[in-house]
């Protein structure tokens, strides 16, 4: 069988660089076709029924509000259908809350005085466990429910940023990631300077790129020369301090951790108030998670002895890419529930062609319309996602002391 020889004038580094440039150019062209004319993503409008469900009222009541001229005016689509943007939905929430009454807090869910910022770290050091898919859908769910949300892409591979429409090598330059706010030199900037708005009203993002890897390189150098009395310079506190500088702007922060147990992940865990560990129900993945937990425990104990605060509101394991008709997966899911009991979330994240198909256009299931899919497949995946995220939301509000 004949093979095609690589060009003799291309060393490995040049060939990889050429492939990277080619792929980047094609991705930029694809983005331009998917999201013209500005190549920026936008969020679809919601039908009156969808908007009513998000707000927690009946469609008839929403129609009544529209007829009486209260709140924002919906866009009229084909056949006179009322369509609402997410900004419209949030304005309606504030309008209804402004009327007072027992349901005011039901409409606007922002945290109240005494309720701490919830920082959710999504982690596992094995790639392919569904961290980014979980992080993206969780952040978007929180925004759809009306929480002021910040998503932080802490993975140098920047998959979460790509889902939100950023192509790191084109859209980001220096100091555009969390690294800009946690670096050790004079070029450090406030976190507020690197936060970007997204096309989801109420959801901001700190994008990621390869620059984040610098933290893994500079932290050992800093530790070698740090004065023992310099508590400000402790690496594991830097992410926490950066987030605290903007905590008055948000209710929940979702951190997509890198698939490795380095300084970035440790810093995220030290900043977290709660942790979700994603688990793909395959024996090799479970065995890998066992090593991850041992290593995490050892490293966090060192951090705790150095003064780090590690009091999580909750630690939960989320079964991801789950296929309920797969016998071995069902057995492993049962095994995990036997071992960890209620620390395994009741709802699993299902493997679904609907999620995969949405991902082809760099979208999530919350962004695409039901009409674009087989409705049974879409509804099944949508309900599974909502079940997972609603369970996490309930744990979060419970940590605030709110009644179900």
C-alpha positions in Angstrom: 0.0 0.0 0.0 1.5 3.4 -1.0 1.7 6.3 1.4 2.0 10.0 0.8 5.3 11.3 2.0 5.5 14.5 4.1 7.2 17.4 2.3 10.9 17.1 2.9 11.4 20.7 3.7 8.9 20.6 6.6 10.3 19.9 10.0 7.8 18.7 12.6 7.4 22.1 14.2 6.9 23.8 10.8 4.4 21.2 9.7 2.4 21.5 12.9 2.5 25.3 12.6 1.2 25.1 9.0 -1.6 22.8 10.0 -2.5 25.1 12.9 -2.7 28.1 10.6 -4.7 26.2 8.0 -7.2 25.0 10.6 -7.5 28.4 12.2 -8.3 30.0 8.8 -10.9 27.4 8.1 -12.6 27.9 11.5 -12.6 31.6 10.9 -14.3 31.1 7.5 -16.8 28.7 9.1 -17.7 31.2 11.8 -18.2 33.9 9.1 -20.7 31.6 7.3 -22.5 30.6 10.5 -22.8 34.0 12.1 -22.8 36.7 9.3 -22.4 39.6 8.8 -20.4 40.4 11.9 -19.3 36.8 12.6 -20.6 37.2 16.1 -23.1 34.8 17.8 -26.5 35.9 18.8 -29.2 34.2 20.8 -32.5 33.2 19.2 -35.7 34.8 20.4 -38.1 32.8 22.6 -41.8 32.1 21.8 -44.3 33.5 24.3 -44.7 30.0 25.7 -41.0 29.6 26.3 -40.7 33.0 27.8 -43.7 32.3 30.1 -42.0 29.1 31.3 -38.8 30.9 32.0 -40.5 33.6 34.0 -42.8 31.2 35.8 -46.2 32.5 34.7 -48.8 31.3 32.2 -48.7 32.2 28.6 -52.2 33.8 29.0 -50.9 36.1 31.7 -47.9 37.1 29.6 -50.3 37.9 26.7 -52.4 40.0 29.1 -49.3 42.0 30.1 -48.5 42.6 26.5 -52.0 43.7 25.6 -52.0 46.2 28.5 -48.7 47.7 27.4 -46.8 46.7 30.5 -43.1 45.6 30.2 -41.2 45.4 26.9 -43.0 45.0 23.6 -42.4 41.6 22.0 -41.3 41.3 18.5 -44.0 40.0 16.2 -43.0 37.0 14.0 -44.7 35.0 11.3 -48.4 34.7 11.9 -48.4 37.3 14.6 -46.4 35.1 17.1 -44.9 37.1 20.0 -41.2 36.6 20.3 -39.1 37.7 23.3 -35.3 38.2 23.6 -33.7 37.0 26.8 -33.2 40.7 27.7 -37.0 41.1 27.3 -37.5 38.1 29.6 -35.3 39.6 32.3 -37.0 43.0 32.0 -40.4 41.3 32.5 -39.0 39.6 35.6 -38.0 42.9 37.0 -41.3 44.4 36.1 -43.2 41.7 37.9 -41.0 41.8 40.9 -41.5 45.6 41.1 -45.2 45.0 41.7 -44.2 43.5 45.1 -46.0 40.7 46.8 -44.9 37.3 47.9 -43.7 36.2 44.5 -41.2 39.1 44.0 -38.2 37.0 44.9 -39.6 34.2 42.6 -39.2 36.5 39.6 -35.8 38.0 40.3 -33.6 35.4 41.9 -30.5 37.5 42.6 -28.8 36.7 45.8 -29.8 38.6 48.9 -27.6 40.2 51.6 -26.0 37.4 53.6 -26.1 35.0 50.6 -22.5 34.4 49.4 -21.4 34.2 45.8 -21.6 30.7 44.6 -18.5 29.6 42.7 -18.9 26.2 41.0 -15.8 24.4 39.7 -16.4 21.8 37.1 -13.5 19.4 37.1 -11.9 16.0 36.3 -8.4 15.6 35.0 -9.4 13.1 32.3 -10.3 14.7 28.9 -13.6 13.7 27.4 -15.5 13.5 30.6 -17.9 16.3 29.6 -16.6 19.2 31.6 -17.0 21.9 29.0 -20.4 20.7 27.8 -21.5 20.7 31.5 -20.0 24.1 32.2 -21.6 25.7 29.1 -25.1 24.4 29.7 -24.9 25.1 33.4 -23.8 28.7 32.9 -26.5 29.3 30.3 -29.2 27.6 32.4 -28.3 29.9 35.3 -28.6 32.9 33.0 -31.9 31.7 31.6 -33.2 31.4 35.2 -32.3 35.0 35.8 -29.1 34.7 37.9 -26.3 37.1 37.1 -23.7 34.6 35.9 -20.0 34.7 35.1 -18.4 31.8 33.1 -14.6 31.4 33.4 -12.7 29.4 30.9 -9.6 28.1 32.8 -8.7 25.6 30.1 -5.8 26.7 27.8 -7.5 24.7 25.0 -10.4 27.2 25.3 -13.3 24.9 24.3 -15.8 26.9 26.4 -14.7 30.1 24.8 -15.2 28.5 21.3 -18.8 27.6 22.3 -19.4 31.2 23.2 -18.1 32.3 19.8 -14.5 33.2 20.5 -11.6 32.0 18.3 -8.7 32.5 20.8 -5.9 33.0 18.3 -8.0 35.6 16.4 -10.1 37.3 19.1 -7.7 37.5 22.0 -4.3 39.0 22.4 -2.3 39.5 25.6 -3.9 39.7 29.1 -7.3 38.7 27.8 -7.7 35.7 30.0 -7.9 35.0 33.7 -4.1 34.9 33.6 -4.1 38.7 33.2 -5.7 39.0 36.6 -3.6 36.4 38.5 -0.1 36.9 37.0 2.8 37.7 39.3 4.4 40.7 37.5 3.5 44.3 37.0 1.3 43.6 34.0 -1.5 42.2 36.2 -4.8 43.8 35.5 -8.1 43.9 37.4 -10.4 40.9 36.5 -13.1 43.5 35.5 -10.8 44.4 32.6 -10.9 41.0 31.0 -14.6 40.1 31.6 -16.6 40.2 28.3 -20.3 40.4 27.7 -21.9 37.5 25.8 -25.0 37.2 23.6 -26.8 35.8 26.7 -28.3 38.7 28.7 -27.0 38.4 32.2 -24.1 36.0 31.3 -20.5 37.3 31.0 -17.4 35.3 30.2 -13.6 35.4 31.0 -12.3 33.6 27.8 -9.3 31.3 27.7 -6.4 30.6 25.4 -2.9 29.2 25.6 -1.8 32.2 27.7 -3.2 30.4 30.7 -0.5 27.9 30.5 2.0 30.6 31.6 0.6 30.3 35.2 1.8 26.7 35.3 5.3 27.9 34.3 5.6 31.1 36.4 4.1 29.7 39.6 7.1 27.4 40.5 9.5 30.4 39.8 7.4 32.6 42.1 7.3 30.0 44.8 11.1 29.6 44.7 11.6 33.3 45.4 8.6 34.2 47.5 9.0 35.7 50.9 7.4 33.4 53.5 5.5 36.3 55.0 3.9 37.2 51.6 0.4 35.8 52.0 -0.8 38.0 49.1 1.4 36.1 46.7 0.1 32.6 47.6 -0.7 31.0 44.3 -3.8 29.2 45.5 -5.5 32.4 46.6 -5.0 34.4 43.4 -8.1 33.1 41.6 -10.2 33.6 44.7 -9.0 37.2 45.2 -9.6 38.0 41.5 -13.2 36.7 41.7 -13.8 38.5 45.0 -13.0 41.8 43.2 -16.2 41.4 41.1 -18.4 39.4 43.4 -20.9 42.2 43.8 -21.8 41.9 40.1 -22.8 38.2 40.1 -24.8 35.5 41.8 -22.9 32.5 40.5 -19.6 31.8 38.8 -19.0 28.6 36.7 -15.4 27.6 36.2 -14.4 25.2 33.5 -11.2 23.6 34.8 -8.4 22.2 32.6 -8.1 18.4 32.3 -5.1 18.3 34.5 -4.3 18.7 38.2 -2.0 21.7 38.0 -1.8 25.1 39.6 -4.7 26.4 37.7 -7.0 23.6 38.8 -5.8 23.8 42.4 -6.4 27.5 42.4 -9.9 27.0 41.0 -10.7 24.4 43.7 -9.5 26.8 46.4 -11.7 29.6 45.0 -14.7 27.3 44.7 -17.6 27.2 47.1 -18.9 24.0 45.4 -17.4 21.3 43.1 -18.9 19.1 40.4 -16.8 16.2 39.3 -17.8 14.9 35.9 -17.6 11.1 35.4 -18.0 9.1 32.2 -19.4 5.7 33.3 -16.6 3.5 31.8 -14.4 1.4 34.1 -11.2 3.1 32.8 -12.6 6.5 33.5 -13.7 5.5 37.0 -10.2 4.1 37.7 -8.7 7.3 36.4 -11.0 9.3 38.7 -9.8 7.3 41.7 -6.3 8.5 41.0 -7.5 12.0 40.5 -9.2 12.0 43.9 -6.1 10.7 45.6 -3.9 13.3 44.1 -6.4 16.1 44.7 -6.7 15.1 48.3 -3.0 15.1 48.9 -2.4 18.4 47.2 -5.4 20.2 48.8 -4.2 19.0 52.3 -0.9 20.8 51.6 -2.9 23.9 50.6 -5.0 23.7 53.7 -1.9 23.5 55.9 -0.6 26.6 54.2 -3.7 28.5 55.1 -6.1 27.7 52.3 -9.8 27.6 53.0 -11.5 24.5 51.7 -15.1 24.5 52.9 -17.3 23.4 50.1 -21.1 23.9 50.3 -21.4 20.6 48.3 -19.3 18.2 46.3 -21.2 16.1 43.7 -20.4 13.6 41.1 -22.2 14.0 37.8 -22.5 11.0 35.4 -22.0 12.3 31.9 -22.4 11.0 28.3 -24.7 8.4 29.8 -26.5 5.9 27.6 -29.3 4.2 29.7 -29.6 1.3 27.3 -25.9 0.4 27.6 -25.7 -2.4 30.2 -22.1 -1.9 31.4 -22.7 1.9 31.8 -25.8 1.2 33.9 -23.8 -1.2 36.1 -21.0 1.4 36.6 -23.5 4.1 37.3 -25.1 1.8 40.0 -21.6 1.1 41.4 -20.9 4.8 41.8 -24.2 5.4 43.5 -23.5 2.5 45.9 -20.1 4.0 46.8 -21.0 7.7 47.0 -24.8 7.6 47.7 -26.4 11.0 47.4 -23.1 12.6 46.5 -23.9 11.4 42.9 -26.4 13.7 41.3 -29.7 11.9 40.7 -30.0 13.1 37.1 -27.3 12.0 34.6 -26.2 14.0 31.6 -27.4 11.9 28.7 -25.3 11.3 25.6 -27.5 12.7 22.8 -27.2 13.3 19.1 -29.1 16.6 19.7 -26.2 18.0 21.8 -23.7 16.7 19.3 -25.6 18.2 16.3 -25.9 21.5 18.1 -22.1 21.5 18.7 -21.4 21.3 15.0 -22.4 24.9 14.7 -20.7 25.8 18.1 -24.1 26.0 19.8 -25.6 24.4 22.9 -29.0 22.8 23.2 -30.3 26.0 25.0 -29.4 28.0 21.9 -31.0 26.0 19.1 -34.7 25.8 18.4 -36.7 22.6 18.8 -37.8 22.8 15.2 -34.3 22.0 14.0 -34.3 18.4 15.5 -36.2 15.2 15.8 -38.6 16.4 18.5 -38.4 13.3 20.6 -34.6 13.4 20.6 -34.5 17.1 21.4 -37.1 16.9 24.2 -35.3 13.9 25.8 -32.0 15.7 25.8 -33.5 19.1 26.9 -35.3 17.5 29.9 -32.2 15.6 30.9 -30.1 18.9 30.9 -32.7 20.8 32.8 -33.0 18.0 35.4 -29.2 18.1 36.0 -29.0 21.9 36.2 -32.1 22.3 38.3 -30.6 19.8 40.8 -27.5 21.9 41.0 -29.5 25.1 41.3 -31.5 23.5 44.2 -28.2 22.7 46.0 -27.0 26.2 45.4 -30.1 27.9 46.8 -30.1 25.5 49.7 -26.6 26.6 50.6 -28.1 30.2 50.7 -30.7 29.0 53.2 -33.6 29.4 50.8 -36.6 27.1 51.1 -37.4 24.9 48.1 
